[in-house]
Amino acid sequence: MKKCSHSLKVLVCLAVIFALCGTASAFWGKKKEKKPAPPAETKKEVPVETTKEAPAPKPVATPEPNVAKPAVPDHVAVVVNGFEIKESQIEAQMAPQLRNISRQLPPDMIEKYKGQLHQQTIERMIVEHLLNEQVVKAGIKITDNDVNNQIQEMAVQQKMSVQDIKQMIESSGQNFDDVKGRIRKGLSYQKVMESSWEGKTDVNDSDTKAYYDENKSQFETPEQVRASHILIKTDPNTTDPNQAKAKALAKTQELLKEIKGGADFAELAKNNSACPSASRGGDLDYFGKGQMVEPFEKAAFALKPGQFSDVVETKFGYHIIKVTDHKDPNTVSLDKAKDDIKKVLVAQKQRTLAREYIEKLKSQATIAYIGSPKTANPQDSAPAAEPEKKPAPDANSGKK
């Protein structure tokens, strides 16, 4: 495991906040707490960046559906300890997700999703306001340097540059400054909750051994290869898809010819690859079977260290793959896994304590849903009803 306990705690806070509100898009959107060792993994949908989910391709500019505007006249939707949350604020919070989902679902499903998202957003905004009150009360200040250090730490852990992270975020449709804002909130929420964790998150050797014995498959590392690649994508703005594919293929073949002629693979990747790994000479680090799409995986595992492939086509474009190392399957011992297991168990306890902290704030708050079916009388105050909780999924220390 490469993630330090501080990062885990920040992720725990954010995961709890958003899990309580019925959505998993707390931090990077899909980033999850890691387990100590990689079990069998789910197939990745793209053979790039083995440490993260691949960025979605940028869509062709099209007129956006009118999803961000309030469907009803602006009015107060809920009052939290005297603080008004209006429909316009809720709609503004929903807008980015609705824009993304509008490209994937038909209109009738979008309306159904919008209703669910509306309720989730209200609950999330309630929790955030209650936590913000505590942050202000405690006088907690998070500096730009704190946020930048957190991003830098994550970049190092993921073997990426900060620029790589920024590119990944923006190519997935998110705003980098918005993500930095969520990190700032997470750090402030982390600090305000820390005092309630003191003495309650201790983990001993007996706990770690029990976890190891109950989850042995997590400590089995499958066969892995380390590879670099050059990815050439087709131009999404070309009106003729066939012409775009032919152009991309021709460029890939020319690069392959240069490699066979002795050109430096890493330099060609830096100057030509459309993958964020280009800044590292195309290096994808180690990955196992089932992590990459089939054509990429088949080609990579057929190569020996030092060998490179012919042109490999996937739904993401054309690739040239170079394998740089190979690892046989092995099992991580308890002694080596112990420290990482402790971090996971501590994080689990922190998550439980954070959830309890939030529930206590909600139970002590005065929350009135105005014109909501939750309250028969909009003027009556009532504690926020909790939506269905979905446990934050644990990831492993393999590449996601």
N, C-alpha and C positions, 0 to 999 in steps of 0.2 A: 504494500500500500504506500502511496506517495503523498496522500493528502494529510496535512497536519491537523491536530485537534482543533485549532482555532478556526480553520476553514470549515471543518465539519460542524462546529457549533453554529456558525453563521448560516450554513445550509439547513441545519436542523430548525433554527428559528423561522426561516422563511418557509420551509416545507410545512411546518406546523400551521403557520398563519394561513397559507393558501389551502392546505388540506382541510382545515376547519371550514373554509369557505367553498369547498367543493371543486377546487381546481388545482392542477399539479404544476402550473406554470409559474413557480415561485421565483426561480433564480435565472438560470440560462433559458428556462422554458422546459428543458428536459434533463437537466443535470440532476443526478441522483447521488445519494450517499453510497460510498463504495464499501464492499466487503473486503476481507483481507486477501482473498485469493480468487482467481478466476475459475468458475465452473464452466460447464458447457454453455456457449453463448448463442444468443439469437442472431440470425443472419442479418448482417448489415445491408442496407439498401444502396450503399455506394462505396466503391473501393478507394476512398480517400480518407485522410485523417482518422486513424484508428483510435484516437483518444476522444473522439466526439462524434456526434451524429452529423451527417453531412448537411451542409447548407442547401436549402431549397433553391432551385434555379430561379433567377429573376423573371417574373412574368412579363409578357409583352404588354406594353401600356394599353389599357382599355378603359373606357368610361366606368368609373366606380359606381356600384349601386348605392342608392341613398339609404345607407344603413346606419350612419353615424348620427343622423338628426333625430331628436326625440319624436316618438310616435304620438305623444300627447303634449299639451301645453306644459311648459316648465312649472313645476310645483315641488314643494318639499315632499320627499318620499319617506324619510325617516329622521327622527330627532334623537341624538345620542348625547345624554347629559347636557341638553340644551343646545347642542351643536346641530345645525341643519344640514342634511345631505339632500341635494336637489336632483331631480331627474336629469337635468342637463349635465351634472357632474358624473352621474352614473353612465349616461350615454357616452360621454367622452372617454371614460375608462374602458367601456366595451368596444369602442370603435376599432382599435387595432386588430383585435381578435375577429371581429365581424368582417373586416376587410379581408383577412386571410381566409376565413372559412367561406366567404362568398365566392372564392375562386374554385372551391372544391365541392360545394353542395348546391342542389337545386333550390329555388326560392322557397318552396313550401317547407323544406327541411331547415332552411336558414331561420325562418320565423319560429319554428319549434325550438331550435337551438338558442335563438335570441331570448326567448322566455326563460330558459334555464340559466343562461348566462347572466341575465338581469338579476335574478335572485342571488346567484353566486357573488356577483359584483357588490350588491348591497351588503351581504354578510361580510365580505372581505373589507369593504370600506368601514364598516362598523368596528371590526377588529383592529384595523389600522388606526382609526381615530382613538380608540381606547389605549392602544400602545403608545401613540404619539403623546397623549396626555401624560403618561407615565415618564416618557422621555423628557418632556418639558419640565415636569415636576422634579425630576432628578438632575436637571441641568446638564444633560448629556450633549456633547458637541462632537460630531464626526467631521474631521477635516478632509480637504481634498487629498492631502497626503495619505490619510488612512485608506481612502478609497483606492487611490492609485497603487498603494502597497499591496492591497488585497488582490487587485487585478494582476499585478506583477507576480505575486505568489502563485496564483492559479495558472498563470502562463508558464511558469517554471515547472510546476507539477505536471502540466499537460505536455511539456516539451514543445511549447509553442512560444511565439513572440506575442507581445501585446498587440501588435499590428495584425497578426493572424487572428487573434480573438476578436478584434474589432471587425475584421473582414467577415468572419464567420457570422457574427451577430447581424451585421448589416445585410449580408446576402440572404439571411433567413427572414428579412422583412422587419427586423427590430431596429430601434434607434439606440445607438451606443450610449448616448447621454441618458436615455431612459433606463438602460440597464445599470449604469453607474448610480443612478438615483435609487434603484432597488437595492444595490449593494450598500449604499449609504444607510438606507432604512434598516437593512438586515443587521448591520454593525451596531446601530443604535438600539435596536430591539434586543440584540445579543447582550449588550452591556446592562440594559435595564433588568434583564432576567437573571443575570449571573449570580446575584446575591441569593436568590432562592435556590440555587443549585449547590451551594456550599455544603459539603459533607454528605450529599445525597447521591453522588455519582461514583463512589468508590467501587472498584472492581478488583477482586483478588485472583490468585492463581487457580483456585478451584473453579471459579466462574469461567475463566478462559479455557480450562481443560474440558469442562462440560460442553462449552460451545464448540470446541474443536471436535470432540467425539460425536456430537449430534449433527455436525455439518461437514463431514470428511470430504464429501465430493467437491466442496468449495476450494479445497486445498490441492486439488489435482490439476496440474497444469498440462494442457494438451500439447501435442506437437505444434511448434510455431516456426514461422520464418520471419526474417526481417527483410523488408524490401523497400526500394525506392521506385518511383514511377514518374513518368511524364504523361500528363493528361492534356489532350487536345480536344476541346469541345466544338460543337458546331455553332455557328452564329445564329442565335435565336431571332435576330431581326431580319434574316434573309427570307424573302418571299418564296423562294424555291428550296424546300428542304433537301431535295436530292442534290442540288448544286452545293448546298452548305455542307452536306456529308462528304461529297467528293472533294471539296476544298480542304476539309479537316483531315481526311484520309491522306491526301497528297502531302500535306504538311508533316503528318506523322511519319510517313514513309521516307520523306527527305531527312528527318531527324534520325530515323533508324539507320539510314545510309551513312550519316555522319558518325554515329556511334560505332558502327562496324569499321569505319575508317580510322578510329582511334580518338574521336572527340571525347571530351570529359562529360560524363553522364550528368554529374551534379550541376555543372555550369549550364548545360542545355536545359535541365529542369528549371533552374532559377530564371532563365531568360524566356522560357516558352510554356511551362506547365500552367494550366488553369486551376490547379489545386493549391490550397493554402500551404501545402507542404513544399511548394516551390522555393520558399525562403530558406529551407533546410536542404536544398539540393534534391528534393523529391522524397526524402526519407519519411516512411510511414511507421517506423519502429516495428516492434514484433506484433504479429497477429496470428490467431489460430484459425482452424477450419470452421466455417460457419459464420465468420465475421464479414467476409466480403461477398459480393455477388459472384455467382458461380463461374463465369468466364474468367474473371480476374483471379479468383482462388485457384482454379484448375491450372492456370498458367504459372502462377507463383510457386505452388507446391511441386510443380514438375521441374523447376529449375534448381540447380546447385549453386552454392555461394560463388559469386563472381560471374555467373551467367546472366544474360538478359534475353528477353522474349522477342518474338516477332510482334507485329502490331496486334493488339488484343482489343476487340470491340465489345463495349458494354452499352447499356442504355444511356450512359453518361458521356460517352464519347469514345475516343481512341486512346489507347495506352501503350507505352513501352515500359516493361517491368524489369527491374534488375534486383536479384536476390543477393543480399549481403551477408546473411547468417542464417543458421538453422539450429533449432533446439529440439531435442527429443522430449517425449512426455516425462514428467516427474511429479513428485508429491512434496509439498512444503511440510517440513516437520513442525511439531508443536512449538519447539524452542524458537524457531525462526518466525513463526506466525504469532507468537504470544503478544508482542507489543501492538501489532495491528489489530488483533482480536480485542484487546483492551480498549483501543480507540473506538471500535465499533460498538462495544457494549456501553461505554461511557456515552456515546452519541445517542444510543437508544434510550438511556435513562434521561438524558437531557431533553429528548423529544417528548417523552412522557411528562416531564416536569413543566416544559414549556406549554404543552397542551393544557395542563392543570392550571397554570398561571393565567392563560387566556380565558379559560372557562370561569375562573374566579372573577376576573375583571368584568366579564359579561353578566355574571350573576349579581354583581354589585352595582351595575350601571342602570340608569333609567333610559330605556329605549322605547320610543313610540313610533310605530309604523303608521304613517299618515295615508289613509285611503287604501291600505293594504288589506287583503283578505286575512292576514294574520291577526288583525285586531278588529273585533266587532265594532268597537268605538275608537275612532282614530285619535281621540283625545286621551285615551287611557294609556298609561305607560306599562310596558311589560318587558321582561328580559327577552333578549334575542333568542328566538328558537334556533336550535342548531341544525344545520343541514346534515344529510347523511355523511358520515366520516369515511373517507377512504384512506387506509394506512399508506403513508409515504413509502413507495417501493424502495428496497435496498438494492443498490447495484453492487457489482464486484469490482475488484481492482484490475480487471482486464479492461480492454478497450471498449468503450461504448460509443 
